[in-house]
Amino acid sequence: MLTKKWAYVGSAVVLLALTGCAGGGGGTGGDGGEGGGGEPITLGMVAPLSGSFADVGAQIGYGAQVALDEINDAGGVLNGRELAIEKADTADGAQASVQAIRDFSSEGLDLVFGELSSANCLALAPLVDELGSVFITTTCTNDDLTGKDGGEAPFERFFRVGATSAQDMVALARTMNEAAPEVTTYDVFAFDYVSGHLQWEQFSGELDQLGVDLSADVQYFVPLDEQNYTSQISALAGVSEGAENRGLYLGTYGSGTSSFINQAAQYGLFDNYDVVVNSGSYWPIATSLNGSAPEVYNGYDYNYAAYDTPENEAFVTAYTELAESVPDTWGYQGYLAVKAYAAAIEEAGSDDVDAVFEALKGVSFMTPQGEFTIDPTTHQGSANIVVTHTVGNPAEETGVEVLESYVVPYAETEK
């Protein structure tokens, strides 16, 4: 299978040939210790770089590039070796993800990160173990990918720096219970995939545990590649008109969220609900709507205004210069993955894949949220959750006003 790949060293970009097996991937396989310069250590990145969710892949890439530039500008790793990134497009789904991992491994490139879809991650995780590679997912949220309740990781060589579905939904549900306790009925519009169903179950389940007598009258789960939601929106407008104490749970992300908001505006749908809750990375969508974004509560790993730290200021500045927009969750997660690999390579004193794998277990490094640690048992990173309450405002530079922001520490959401 042919996979389009890009190689990044510093800020330079080279489009490689369409290839199923190119030669000489760096950074995995040699012992590479004791530095003093030398060939770059190449990390593989898999993400949707085309199609409906190309914007997600682009933002993961921007964040990864910011980390790469930061590390290389500071002298690289192992006494002078630069990091580089080679990308593979996995927009075609799980089969493309699996093939990309095989292609990278055949090149000797076994330190890989990325992915958006949990279905893709669940498909590639066993292969990573089989091949002896290492994978850090940035964005896959399915709880079955890392250990639960402090238990052993289900996949030996698979790690995660983004939050789990359970973390996101626990934080969001608790916030909504405090912010809008009167809302006890939610209509549901979400993507029809593993995490789409799971996240709604976790959100509603947490509200139930908090004592909310919850009902969900209307539920729509639509295909990931669907973009015309007119019939569902029309039905939602009908059942919600004149309703009280009613919320809308919007379990979409990327272009799906944009399409829903633009189509729903024609029906005045958002005026019918007391609250609108979105489980995906909402900020880049809100900022793209030129001040017309509806009022939404969103829970995810990161918001650029959530942290008053030197690390966050530097990250926001560098990301904005590169992407010409403020960073969102996906960009932050790409940044974390590259920083994790760099810290593990330094800890191992080598870019040998097995040494880096061992060093990732328990590795700690500084990030915009403060010290970040990957648990040695569960392989889950210590991601906080940021719940933001936003509304479109043309007077704001970003076109979005943050009405409230809540940082929910990892320890309070860990599942």
C-alpha positions in Angstrom: 0.0 0.0 0.0 1.4 3.4 -1.0 1.5 6.0 1.8 2.2 9.7 1.2 4.9 10.9 3.7 6.5 14.1 4.7 9.8 14.6 6.5 10.4 17.5 8.8 13.8 18.6 10.2 13.6 21.9 12.1 11.2 24.0 10.1 12.2 22.6 6.7 9.7 20.4 4.9 10.5 17.8 2.3 7.8 15.8 0.4 9.1 12.3 0.1 8.2 9.9 -2.7 5.1 7.8 -2.5 6.5 4.8 -0.8 5.6 1.5 0.8 9.2 1.1 2.1 11.7 3.9 1.9 15.2 3.4 3.1 17.0 4.5 6.3 14.5 5.8 8.8 16.4 7.4 11.7 16.3 7.2 15.4 15.2 3.7 16.2 17.3 0.6 16.1 20.9 1.9 16.5 22.2 2.5 20.0 22.7 6.1 19.0 24.1 7.1 22.4 26.8 9.5 23.5 25.8 12.2 21.0 28.2 14.8 19.8 26.0 15.5 16.7 25.2 12.9 14.0 22.2 12.0 12.0 18.8 13.3 13.1 16.6 11.0 15.2 13.4 10.6 13.2 10.0 10.1 14.8 7.1 8.8 12.8 3.7 10.6 12.9 0.4 9.1 11.7 -2.7 11.3 11.4 -5.4 12.3 8.9 -3.6 14.7 6.6 -6.3 14.8 4.0 -10.1 14.4 3.9 -12.7 15.6 6.4 -10.3 15.6 9.4 -7.2 17.0 7.8 -7.5 20.0 10.1 -6.9 17.7 13.1 -3.9 16.2 11.5 -2.5 19.6 10.7 -2.9 20.8 14.2 -1.2 17.7 15.7 1.6 18.4 13.2 1.9 22.1 14.2 2.2 21.2 17.9 4.8 18.5 17.1 6.7 21.0 15.0 6.8 23.5 17.8 8.2 20.9 20.2 10.8 19.8 17.6 12.0 23.4 16.9 12.1 24.1 20.7 14.3 21.0 21.3 16.5 21.4 18.3 17.1 25.1 19.0 18.2 24.2 22.5 20.8 21.8 21.1 18.8 18.7 20.3 19.2 15.5 22.3 22.1 13.2 23.2 24.6 16.0 23.0 23.7 17.5 19.7 21.5 15.2 17.6 18.4 16.9 16.1 15.0 15.4 16.0 13.1 15.0 12.8 9.5 14.0 11.9 8.3 11.8 9.0 4.5 11.9 8.5 2.1 9.4 7.1 -1.5 10.1 6.1 -4.1 7.7 7.7 -7.2 9.5 6.5 -8.4 6.2 5.0 -9.0 4.6 8.4 -7.7 1.7 10.4 -6.1 -0.2 7.5 -4.1 2.9 6.5 -2.9 3.2 10.1 -1.8 -0.4 10.3 0.0 -0.1 7.0 1.7 3.1 8.1 3.1 1.4 11.2 4.3 -1.5 9.1 6.0 0.8 6.6 7.7 2.8 9.3 8.9 -0.3 11.0 10.3 -1.7 7.7 12.4 1.5 7.5 13.7 1.0 11.0 11.5 3.9 12.2 9.9 2.5 15.4 9.2 5.6 17.5 5.8 6.8 16.3 3.0 9.1 17.6 -0.3 10.6 16.6 -3.7 9.3 15.5 -7.2 10.7 16.0 -9.6 7.8 15.7 -9.8 5.3 18.6 -10.7 2.6 16.1 -7.5 3.2 14.3 -5.5 3.1 17.6 -7.2 -0.1 18.7 -6.2 -1.6 15.3 -2.6 -0.6 15.4 -1.8 -1.2 19.1 -1.4 -5.0 18.9 0.8 -4.5 15.8 3.0 -2.1 17.6 3.6 -4.8 20.3 4.2 -7.5 17.6 6.8 -5.4 15.7 8.6 -4.1 18.8 7.8 -0.5 17.9 6.6 2.2 20.4 3.6 4.3 19.9 2.3 7.4 21.8 -1.2 8.4 20.9 -1.9 12.1 21.0 -5.7 12.1 20.5 -7.3 8.6 20.8 -9.5 8.7 23.9 -10.8 5.2 24.2 -10.3 4.0 27.8 -9.3 0.5 26.7 -6.1 1.8 25.2 -4.3 2.4 28.6 -4.7 0.9 32.1 -7.7 1.6 34.2 -7.9 2.3 37.9 -4.1 2.0 38.2 -4.1 -1.4 36.4 -1.6 -2.7 33.9 -1.6 -1.2 30.4 -3.4 -3.5 28.0 -0.8 -3.0 25.3 2.8 -3.3 26.3 4.4 -0.6 24.0 1.5 1.8 23.6 1.3 5.1 25.6 -1.0 8.1 25.7 -0.4 11.8 26.4 -4.0 13.0 25.8 -6.8 12.4 28.2 -9.1 9.4 28.2 -12.8 9.6 27.4 -13.6 9.0 31.0 -11.5 12.0 32.2 -13.1 14.3 29.7 -16.6 13.3 30.4 -16.2 13.2 34.2 -14.8 16.7 34.2 -17.5 18.0 31.9 -20.4 16.3 33.7 -19.3 17.6 37.1 -18.9 21.1 35.7 -22.4 21.0 34.2 -23.9 19.7 37.4 -22.5 22.7 39.2 -23.1 25.3 36.4 -26.6 24.1 35.3 -28.1 21.7 37.8 -31.6 22.5 36.6 -30.9 20.9 33.2 -32.1 17.2 33.4 -33.0 16.5 29.8 -30.4 16.3 27.0 -30.9 15.7 23.3 -27.9 13.9 21.7 -26.3 14.5 18.4 -23.0 12.6 18.1 -20.7 10.7 15.7 -21.4 7.0 15.3 -18.1 5.4 16.3 -16.6 3.8 19.4 -15.8 7.0 21.3 -18.9 8.8 20.1 -21.1 6.3 22.0 -18.8 5.8 24.9 -18.4 9.5 25.7 -22.2 10.0 25.8 -22.5 7.0 28.1 -19.8 8.4 30.4 -21.2 11.9 30.5 -24.7 10.7 31.3 -23.4 8.0 33.6 -21.5 10.5 35.7 -24.5 12.8 35.9 -26.5 9.8 37.1 -23.9 9.1 39.8 -24.1 12.7 40.9 -27.9 12.2 41.5 -29.3 13.9 38.4 -32.5 12.3 37.2 -31.4 12.4 33.6 -33.5 11.8 30.5 -32.4 11.7 26.8 -35.4 11.9 24.6 -33.8 12.3 21.2 -30.5 10.7 20.2 -28.9 10.8 16.8 -25.6 9.1 16.0 -24.4 9.9 12.5 -21.5 8.5 10.3 -18.2 10.2 10.6 -18.1 11.2 7.0 -21.7 12.6 7.0 -21.9 16.4 6.6 -25.6 17.1 5.8 -27.5 17.1 9.1 -30.6 18.9 7.9 -33.1 16.2 8.8 -31.7 15.6 12.3 -31.5 19.4 13.0 -35.1 19.9 11.9 -36.3 17.2 14.2 -34.2 18.6 17.1 -35.7 22.0 16.5 -39.2 20.6 16.7 -38.8 18.7 20.0 -36.8 21.5 21.7 -38.9 24.5 20.8 -40.4 26.0 23.9 -38.8 23.4 26.2 -37.3 24.3 29.6 -34.4 22.8 31.4 -33.2 21.1 28.3 -29.6 20.8 27.0 -28.0 19.6 23.8 -25.1 17.2 24.0 -23.0 17.6 20.8 -20.6 14.7 20.4 -18.8 15.8 17.3 -15.4 17.3 16.4 -13.6 19.0 13.5 -15.6 19.8 10.3 -18.6 17.9 11.7 -19.0 20.4 14.4 -18.6 23.3 12.0 -21.2 21.8 9.6 -23.7 21.2 12.5 -23.3 24.7 13.9 -23.7 26.4 10.5 -26.8 24.3 9.6 -28.3 24.6 13.1 -28.1 28.4 12.9 -30.6 28.4 10.1 -33.2 26.9 12.4 -32.3 29.0 15.5 -31.6 25.7 17.2 -29.2 26.9 19.9 -31.8 29.4 21.2 -34.0 26.4 22.2 -31.5 25.0 24.7 -30.4 26.2 28.1 -27.0 24.7 27.6 -25.0 23.2 24.8 -22.2 20.8 25.7 -19.5 19.7 23.2 -17.2 16.7 23.9 -14.7 17.4 21.0 -11.9 20.0 20.7 -14.2 23.0 20.1 -11.9 26.0 20.3 -10.6 26.0 16.6 -14.2 25.6 15.4 -15.4 28.5 17.5 -12.6 30.8 16.3 -13.4 30.0 12.7 -17.0 31.3 13.0 -16.0 35.0 12.9 -17.7 35.9 16.2 -20.9 34.0 15.6 -20.2 30.9 17.6 -23.0 29.8 19.9 -22.6 29.6 23.7 -21.0 26.2 24.4 -19.4 24.3 27.3 -16.5 22.2 26.2 -14.2 19.9 28.1 -10.8 18.8 26.7 -7.1 18.7 27.5 -6.1 22.3 26.8 -7.1 25.9 26.2 -4.4 28.4 25.4 -5.6 30.8 28.1 -5.9 28.3 30.9 -2.3 28.4 32.2 -0.2 31.4 33.4 3.2 29.7 33.1 6.3 30.6 31.2 6.1 27.3 29.3 2.5 28.1 28.2 3.5 31.6 27.1 6.4 30.2 25.0 4.2 27.5 23.5 1.4 29.8 22.6 3.8 32.3 21.0 5.6 29.7 18.9 2.5 27.9 17.8 0.7 31.1 16.8 3.7 32.2 14.7 3.8 28.8 13.0 0.1 28.1 12.5 -1.2 31.7 12.4 -3.8 30.7 15.0 -3.7 30.0 18.8 -3.1 26.4 19.8 -5.9 24.0 20.5 -6.0 20.6 22.2 -4.8 18.7 19.2 -1.8 20.9 18.7 -1.0 20.7 22.4 -1.2 16.9 22.3 1.2 16.8 19.3 3.6 18.9 21.3 3.4 16.6 24.3 4.2 13.5 22.3 7.4 14.9 20.9 8.5 16.3 24.3 7.8 12.8 25.8 10.0 11.1 23.2 12.8 13.7 23.7 12.7 13.3 27.5 12.7 9.5 27.2 15.7 9.5 24.7 17.7 11.7 27.1 16.7 9.5 30.0 17.7 6.4 28.1 20.9 8.0 26.8 20.2 6.4 23.5 17.6 6.3 20.6 17.5 2.5 20.8 13.8 1.6 20.6 13.9 -0.8 23.6 15.8 1.7 25.7 13.4 4.5 24.8 10.4 2.2 25.5 11.7 1.5 29.0 12.4 5.2 29.7 8.9 6.2 28.7 7.5 4.3 31.6 7.5 7.0 34.3 9.2 9.8 32.3 8.5 13.3 33.5 9.0 16.6 31.7 7.8 20.3 31.9 4.9 21.4 29.9 2.5 24.4 29.7 0.4 22.8 32.5 3.5 22.1 34.7 5.2 18.8 35.2 3.8 16.0 33.1 4.3 12.3 33.9 3.5 9.1 32.0 2.4 6.5 34.5 4.8 3.5 34.4 2.0 1.0 34.9 -1.0 2.4 33.1 1.0 4.2 30.4 -1.4 7.1 30.7 -0.1 10.7 30.8 -1.2 13.1 33.5 -3.3 15.3 31.4 -5.5 17.9 33.1 -8.9 18.7 31.7 -9.9 22.3 30.9 -13.6 23.0 30.7 -14.3 26.3 28.9 -17.6 28.2 28.7 -17.4 30.3 25.5 -19.5 32.4 23.1 -18.8 34.2 19.9 -17.8 37.8 20.2 -16.6 39.8 17.2 -14.9 42.3 19.5 -12.4 39.7 20.7 -9.2 39.2 18.7 -10.0 35.4 18.3 -13.8 36.1 17.7 -14.5 34.1 20.9 -15.1 35.2 24.5 -14.2 32.9 27.3 -16.9 33.4 29.9 -15.5 30.9 32.4 -12.6 28.4 32.5 -12.2 25.5 34.8 -8.9 23.5 35.1 -9.8 20.1 36.5 -6.5 18.4 37.7 -5.7 14.9 36.5 -5.9 13.4 39.9 -9.6 14.4 40.2 -10.6 12.7 36.9 -8.3 9.7 36.8 -10.2 6.5 36.0 
